Amino acid sequence: MPTLVQARTDDEIADVIEKVRAAQDPEVGLVMPRGSRALQTPLNARLLSQFSKREGRRTAIVSDEPRIQELARANGFPVYASVAAFERGIELGALMAGAGAASRTAGTRAYAGAAVQEPPARTATDFGPPAAGAAVATRPEMRRPLPPGPPAPSRWRDRRRPLYFAAGAAAVIGLLLFFTLAPSAKITVTVAGAQLSRNATIQGSTDASTANQGDHILTAVLTAQAAGSFQATPSGTATLPATPASATLTFSWNGPAPQTVYMPQGQVFQTADHAISFVSTQTTTLCLGPNNQPANQGDCGSVAPNNQLAVQDGTAEAKGNVPANSITAWPQDPCSQSNYDFGQCQGPGHDFHVTNTSAASGGADSKQVTVASSSDVNSWNAQLTQIEQNLTNQVNSQMQSMASGKTFAVDPGGGGKSIQFKVSPNLPNPGDQFAASTVNVTAQASAAVYNAVDVRNDIIADLNSQVAQGDELAPGKLNMQPCQVTQAATDGTVILSCSATDFAQPIVNLGGLKSQLAGKNPGDAQKIIESSIDKVQSVSVSEFPFRLFYLPFFSSRIEIDENFIAAS
């Protein structure tokens, strides 16, 4: 069933063609409103006609506008005055300029003129009611117009003739240039060459004097640093118990002979005012020399010389932190007046002297303090880990920029690159007393780098040493495996294990060979190449864009690719 397609007033011809293309049925009724821009010119009508013929569409124009009707009929479209007429199949005949007002010839001219002229401008009076008493024109009779006569001969044909000659000459010149300049050729030559191989140990250091030696390269050490910080504020509290002060007592003896004194644990000593008492923390045997002198080995038999005793405040308190030379009283002194022991004291006038040569320390009263809770420590460790990761990225980025294309030397154990962190102050353990602090984190990095080009040059030099006189390394045939770092250190020491293979070939002047091949028949290529290169196995010629009976005239358009096989 025919499909009706409605065009809009502002549609362009491309929009109308697209709507006809989208119709589901090949028979299309295209409804064109008055004033539609799409069919106001003969060119647009021809475009629509050409599209319909190409796509197999049977397009009919439905419009009540005379100009659109005339243009449509002139381009072979069936024309209908309304949708109802289209549905009933009532096709519109040719419009006459007036009822019998002109001859058929004049009507034909008017028809032809209407097909190429722009529509007359409408005025408001065109659509107003007829004046009183004016005669109303009868509706023109719908008749089929006569076909237009043959077009007049054009003078442009003679004027275009020189242009045709010029275009033909340009085409010939273009073809000549194309066949001269455009062709290119690739000649693949397979040669039996001597295969070379090298397994080398390359050593690197920062010493420039050794870099010129064989299988040695110059390395460098890069350093970078970065810093970060975070605030650590503890949230825990704890009551610290009181702690006793500790001290070390020194003894001397003014008797004429060495003296051995047994000091059991718990022996009491006091300050000069007897206000604070200290007790010995363990059982000790003293060996004192005579006349206030240190004892010598053997003075006390099996007892080693010893004149010091560790004591502790009998009460946990801060006031036990007494200054030096404050603990001088020994209530159990055997030579004191109340405890005098004649045998122990070796006669009258002899006594012991005791004192603390350094101040007592460690005594503290019980107090409430701020401590680091478990959640505090976990949070700080997480922040520290994140900062260390950020600093690692920063120093790596710095060293990457400083490397300027050089290769980092890192051995399997991680040697050759180091990143160390310093944290100040150190983070506490859960429950430790800790004050709010800014934790500073610094990263210090160093790495050894080397230039891969230097390694390649060393390998090529090793391979060149294997090339026979009159031969050379085949260009572009070096096959070098990635070097393995077997040892590296941040002082620049590097050891690399490298391997490579290549081919040796007779020295060939490729530029001269290309000149010999330029313009020659492709079938002569093998003979020409065999005269310049020894041990040629095969020659293959490919040309672009198509195969010709000659090679390119310019040597720059010829490419020679050498393949090598191991000589038997």
KEBAMAR-703068 format. One record per residue (C-alpha): x, y, z; residue in one letter; residue number from 1. Coordinates in steps of 0.2 Angstrom, whole numbers. Layout:
<atoms>
      xx      yy      zz   aa     i
       X       Y       Z    a   NUM
...
</atoms>
This chain:
<atoms>
      xx      yy      zz   aa     i
       0       0       0    m     1
       7      17      -5    p     2
      15      27      10    t     3
      11      45      13    l     4
      27      55      18    v     5
      24      73      25    q     6
      37      86      22    a     7
      39     102      32    r     8
      40     120      26    t     9
      58     122      32    d    10
      64     105      26    d    11
      79     105      14    e    12
      80      93      -1    i    13
      92      82       9    a    14
      79      80      23    d    15
      65      76      10    v    16
      76      63       2    i    17
      80      55      19    e    18
      61      54      23    k    19
      58      46       6    v    20
      72      34       9    r    21
      65      29      27    a    22
      47      25      19    a    23
      43       6      21    q    24
      34       5       4    d    25
      42       8     -13    p    26
      27      18     -18    e    27
      28      35      -9    v    28
      16      50      -9    g    29
      26      65      -4    l    30
      15      79       3    v    31
      23      96       0    m    32
      15     111      10    p    33
      14     128       2    r    34
      30     138       3    g    35
      41     122       5    s    36
      59     126       2    r    37
      64     109      -4    a    38
      56     109     -21    l    39
      57     128     -26    q    40
      72     125     -39    t    41
      74     113     -54    p    42
      90     107     -47    l    43
      81     100     -31    n    44
      68      92     -41    a    45
      81      83     -52    r    46
      90      77     -36    l    47
      74      70     -30    l    48
      70      62     -47    s    49
      88      54     -48    q    50
      86      47     -30    f    51
      69      39     -34    s    52
      76      31     -50    k    53
      92      25     -42    r    54
      83      18     -27    e    55
      68      10     -36    g    56
      55      22     -28    r    57
      39      27     -36    r    58
      37      44     -29    t    59
      22      55     -32    a    60
      21      74     -27    i    61
       5      79     -17    v    62
       4      98     -17    s    63
      -8     112     -21    d    64
       5     125     -25    e    65
       7     128     -44    p    66
      26     130     -45    r    67
      29     114     -35    i    68
      16     105     -47    q    69
      25     112     -63    e    70
      43     107     -56    l    71
      37      90     -52    a    72
      29      86     -68    r    73
      44      93     -78    a    74
      54      80     -69    n    75
      43      66     -72    g    76
      34      64     -55    f    77
      15      60     -55    p    78
       6      76     -47    v    79
      -9      76     -36    y    80
     -18      91     -29    a    81
     -23      84     -13    s    82
     -21      69      -2    v    83
     -39      64      -6    a    84
     -35      65     -25    a    85
     -19      54     -21    f    86
     -29      41     -12    e    87
     -42      40     -26    r    88
     -29      40     -40    g    89
     -34      57     -48    i    90
     -18      64     -56    e    91
     -18      82     -60    l    92
     -17      88     -78    g    93
      -6     103     -84    a    94
     -11     120     -78    l    95
     -15     133     -91    m    96
     -11     151     -89    a    97
     -29     156     -92    g    98
     -45     148    -100    a    99
     -41     150    -119    g   100
     -31     166    -116    a   101
     -15     160    -125    a   102
     -11     148    -139    s   103
      -4     130    -135    r   104
      13     136    -140    t   105
      12     151    -128    a   106
       6     139    -115    g   107
      21     128    -118    t   108
      33     143    -116    r   109
      25     148    -100    a   110
      26     131     -94    y   111
      45     130     -98    a   112
      48     147     -90    g   113
      39     142     -74    a   114
      50     127     -73    a   115
      66     138     -71    v   116
      60     155     -64    q   117
      58     159     -45    e   118
      40     160     -39    p   119
      32     177     -39    p   120
      32     186     -23    a   121
      15     185     -15    r   122
       7     200      -8    t   123
      -8     202       4    a   124
     -19     207     -10    t   125
     -17     190     -18    d   126
     -27     182      -4    f   127
     -40     195      -1    g   128
     -58     193      -6    p   129
     -63     199     -24    p   130
     -68     217     -26    a   131
     -87     221     -27    a   132
     -93     219     -44    g   133
     -77     211     -50    a   134
     -77     196     -62    a   135
     -72     180     -54    v   136
     -60     170     -65    a   137
     -65     153     -68    t   138
     -55     138     -63    r   139
     -42     134     -76    p   140
     -44     118     -86    e   141
     -32     104     -81    m   142
     -23      99     -97    r   143
      -7      89    -100    r   144
       7     101    -107    p   145
      16      98    -123    l   146
      34      92    -121    p   147
      47     105    -122    p   148
      56     108    -138    g   149
      75     104    -140    p   150
      87     116    -132    p   151
      96     129    -142    a   152
     114     124    -146    p   153
     127     131    -133    s   154
     142     141    -138    r   155
     151     135    -122    w   156
     156     119    -131    r   157
     169     128    -142    d   158
     175     138    -128    r   159
     179     122    -117    r   160
     189     113    -131    r   161
     206     121    -125    p   162
     202     116    -107    l   163
     199      98    -113    y   164
     216      98    -122    f   165
     225     105    -106    a   166
     217      92     -95    a   167
     222      78    -106    g   168
     240      85    -107    a   169
     240      86     -88    a   170
     234      68     -86    a   171
     247      62     -98    v   172
     261      72     -88    i   173
     254      65     -72    g   174
     254      47     -78    l   175
     272      49     -83    l   176
     277      57     -67    l   177
     268      43     -58    f   178
     276      29     -67    f   179
     293      38     -64    t   180
     292      43     -46    l   181
     279      32     -38    a   182
     285      15     -40    p   183
     296       8     -26    s   184
     305      -9     -24    a   185
     310     -20     -10    k   186
     324     -33     -13    i   187
     326     -46       0    t   188
     343     -55      -1    v   189
     347     -71       9    t   190
     365     -73      12    v   191
     375     -87      21    a   192
     385     -78      34    g   193
     396     -82      49    a   194
     386     -83      65    q   195
     394     -74      80    l   196
     389     -76      98    s   197
     395     -68     114    r   198
     391     -71     133    n   199
     399     -57     143    a   200
     401     -51     161    t   201
     400     -32     161    i   202
     407     -23     177    q   203
     402      -6     181    g   204
     408       7     194    s   205
     409      25     197    t   206
     428      26     193    d   207
     429      34     176    a   208
     447      28     174    s   209
     441      10     173    t   210
     426      13     162    a   211
     437      13     146    n   212
     443      -5     149    q   213
     435     -19     140    g   214
     418     -25     147    d   215
     418     -10     159    h   216
     405       4     160    i   217
     403      19     170    l   218
     389      20     183    t   219
     382      33     194    a   220
     374      34     211    v   221
     358      44     212    l   222
     351      51     229    t   223
     335      58     234    a   224
     326      63     250    q   225
     309      68     255    a   226
     300      72     272    a   227
     283      71     279    g   228
     275      73     296    s   229
     259      70     306    f   230
     252      75     323    q   231
     252      61     337    a   232
     240      66     351    t   233
     238      52     364    p   234
     221      49     372    s   235
     224      37     386    g   236
     228      40     404    t   237
     236      29     417    a   238
     242      30     435    t   239
     261      27     437    l   240
     266      19     453    p   241
     279      26     464    a   242
     297      19     461    t   243
     312      19     473    p   244
     328      28     469    a   245
     344      17     466    s   246
     362      21     470    a   247
     379      13     470    t   248
     390      14     486    l   249
     409      14     486    t   250
     419       7     501    f   251
     436      10     507    s   252
     447       3     522    w   253
     461      12     531    n   254
     467      -4     541    g   255
     485     -10     538    p   256
     479     -27     529    a   257
     467     -31     516    p   258
     449     -33     522    q   259
     435     -45     517    t   260
     417     -39     521    v   261
     402     -50     519    y   262
     386     -39     514    m   263
     370     -49     515    p   264
     355     -43     505    q   265
     345     -30     514    g   266
     360     -22     523    q   267
     354      -5     528    v   268
     363      12     524    f   269
     357      29     527    q   270
     359      47     523    t   271
     370      57     535    a   272
     354      64     544    d   273
     347      46     544    h   274
     331      52     536    a   275
     331      40     521    i   276
     337      22     522    s   277
     344      12     508    f   278
     346      -7     507    v   279
     357     -18     497    s   280
     348     -27     483    t   281
     359     -43     483    q   282
     371     -52     494    t   283
     389     -47     490    t   284
     407     -50     497    t   285
     418     -35     497    l   286
     437     -36     495    c   287
     445     -19     501    l   288
     464     -15     499    g   289
     473      -8     515    p   290
     476      10     518    n   291
     461      16     508    n   292
     469       8     492    q   293
     461      -3     479    p   294
     464     -22     483    a   295
     475     -32     471    n   296
     470     -49     464    q   297
     474     -62     477    g   298
     473     -50     492    d   299
     457     -58     498    c   300
     461     -76     493    g   301
     447     -82     481    s   302
     437     -66     482    v   303
     440     -54     468    a   304
     444     -36     472    p   305
     427     -27     474    n   306
     423     -10     483    n   307
     405      -7     477    q   308
     388     -11     482    l   309
     371      -8     474    a   310
     357      -1     485    v   311
     340       5     484    q   312
     328      17     493    d   313
     318       7     506    g   314
     303      17     501    t   315
     296      21     484    a   316
     297      40     483    e   317
     304      54     473    a   318
     314      61     488    k   319
     326      46     487    g   320
     335      55     473    n   321
     348      61     484    v   322
     364      70     478    p   323
     381      62     478    a   324
     390      59     494    n   325
     374      59     504    s   326
     373      41     509    i   327
     387      40     522    t   328
     379      31     537    a   329
     381      12     540    w   330
     372       7     555    p   331
     379     -11     555    q   332
     397      -4     553    d   333
     408     -17     563    p   334
     420      -4     568    c   335
     408       9     574    s   336
     408      12     593    q   337
     392       3     595    s   338
     397     -13     585    n   339
     415     -13     587    y   340
     423     -29     582    d   341
     442     -29     587    f   342
     446     -44     576    g   343
     436     -37     561    q   344
     443     -20     563    c   345
     461     -26     566    q   346
     464     -15     581    g   347
     458       2     587    p   348
     459      17     575    g   349
     454       7     560    h   350
     437      10     551    d   351
     427       9     535    f   352
     421      23     524    h   353
     406      22     513    v   354
     398      35     501    t   355
     388      37     485    n   356
     400      45     472    t   357
     385      48     461    s   358
     368      55     464    a   359
     354      42     467    a   360
     341      42     453    s   361
     325      33     448    g   362
     314      38     463    g   363
     296      44     458    a   364
     280      47     467    d   365
     264      40     461    s   366
     255      51     447    k   367
     242      52     434    q   368
     250      53     416    v   369
     244      53     398    t   370
     248      37     389    v   371
     246      30     371    a   372
     231      19     369    s   373
     230       4     358    s   374
     219      14     346    s   375
     231      28     346    d   376
     246      17     341    v   377
     236       8     328    n   378
     231      25     320    s   379
     249      32     321    w   380
     256      16     313    n   381
     243      18     299    a   382
     248      36     296    q   383
     266      31     296    l   384
     264      18     283    t   385
     254      30     272    q   386
     268      43     274    i   387
     282      31     270    e   388
     272      25     254    q   389
     270      43     249    n   390
     289      47     252    l   391
     294      31     243    t   392
     284      37     228    n   393
     292      54     229    q   394
     310      49     230    v   395
     307      36     216    n   396
     300      50     205    s   397
     315      61     209    q   398
     327      48     205    m   399
     318      43     189    q   400
     319      61     183    s   401
     337      62     187    m   402
     341      45     178    a   403
     338      54     161    s   404
     335      37     152    g   405
     348      27     162    k   406
     344      10     168    t   407
     342       6     187    f   408
     353      -8     192    a   409
     344     -19     205    v   410
     350     -37     209    d   411
     338     -51     214    p   412
     341     -47     232    g   413
     336     -29     230    g   414
     354     -23     231    g   415
     358      -7     221    g   416
     343       3     228    k   417
     340       8     245    s   418
     326      18     254    i   419
     329      22     273    q   420
     316      30     284    f   421
     320      40     300    k   422
     305      43     313    v   423
     307      56     326    s   424
     301      54     340    p   425
     299      35     339    n   426
     281      29     341    l   427
     277      22     359    p   428
     270       5     363    n   429
     252       4     369    p   430
     251      10     388    g   431
     268      20     387    d   432
     268      37     393    q   433
     268      49     378    f   434
     265      68     376    a   435
     257      75     361    a   436
     270      77     347    s   437
     273      81     329    t   438
     281      65     322    v   439
     293      69     308    n   440
     297      56     295    v   441
     312      57     282    t   442
     316      46     268    a   443
     334      45     261    q   444
     335      35     245    a   445
     350      30     234    s   446
     351      19     218    a   447
     364      14     205    a   448
     361      17     187    v   449
     370      14     171    y   450
     368      18     152    n   451
     362       4     142    a   452
     370      11     127    v   453
     387       8     135    d   454
     383     -10     138    v   455
     377     -12     120    r   456
     393      -4     113    n   457
     404     -16     124    d   458
     394     -31     117    i   459
     396     -24      99    i   460
     415     -22     102    a   461
     416     -40     108    d   462
     407     -46      93    l   463
     418     -35      81    n   464
     433     -44      89    s   465
     427     -60      81    q   466
     424     -53      64    v   467
     437     -59      51    a   468
     447     -47      40    q   469
     437     -39      26    g   470
     420     -43      34    d   471
     409     -33      45    e   472
     394     -35      57    l   473
     378     -37      47    a   474
     368     -21      49    p   475
     352     -22      59    g   476
     355     -41      64    k   477
     361     -39      82    l   478
     350     -50      93    n   479
     354     -44     111    m   480
     345     -52     126    q   481
     341     -41     141    p   482
     355     -41     153    c   483
     353     -48     170    q   484
     359     -39     185    v   485
     368     -52     196    t   486
     376     -40     209    q   487
     373     -21     213    a   488
     376     -10     227    a   489
     372       8     231    t   490
     390      13     229    d   491
     388      11     211    g   492
     396      -7     209    t   493
     386     -16     196    v   494
     389     -33     188    i   495
     379     -38     172    l   496
     377     -54     163    s   497
     374     -51     145    c   498
     372     -62     129    s   499
     370     -57     110    a   500
     371     -65      93    t   501
     375     -57      76    d   502
     381     -61      58    f   503
     397     -57      49    a   504
     396     -53      31    q   505
     408     -46      17    p   506
     409     -27      17    i   507
     395     -21       5    v   508
     392      -4      -2    n   509
     373      -4      -2    l   510
     372      14      -9    g   511
     382       9     -25    g   512
     373      -7     -26    l   513
     356       2     -27    k   514
     363      13     -40    s   515
     367      -2     -51    q   516
     350      -9     -49    l   517
     340       7     -53    a   518
     331       6     -69    g   519
     336     -12     -72    k   520
     325     -27     -76    n   521
     319     -36     -60    p   522
     325     -52     -68    g   523
     343     -45     -68    d   524
     343     -41     -49    a   525
     351     -58     -44    q   526
     365     -57     -56    k   527
     369     -39     -51    i   528
     368     -43     -33    i   529
     379     -59     -34    e   530
     393     -49     -42    s   531
     394     -38     -27    s   532
     390     -50     -12    i   533
     397     -67      -9    d   534
     387     -82      -4    k   535
     370     -76     -10    v   536
     357     -89      -7    q   537
     342     -81     -15    s   538
     335     -64     -21    v   539
     317     -59     -20    s   540
     310     -43     -28    v   541
     293     -35     -24    s   542
     287     -19     -31    e   543
     274      -6     -26    f   544
     260      -2     -31    p   545
     261     -15     -45    f   546
     274     -25     -53    r   547
     283     -17     -68    l   548
     296     -22     -81    f   549
     309     -11     -73    y   550
     315      -6     -56    l   551
     313      12     -50    p   552
     324      25     -58    f   553
     329      32     -42    f   554
     340      22     -30    s   555
     332      31     -15    s   556
     316      21     -20    r   557
     325       4     -18    i   558
     326      -4      -2    e   559
     338     -19       1    i   560
     334     -30      16    d   561
     347     -44      20    e   562
     343     -60      28    n   563
     356     -71      35    f   564
     357     -90      38    i   565
     372     -99      46    a   566
     385    -104      34    a   567
     387    -123      32    s   568
</atoms>
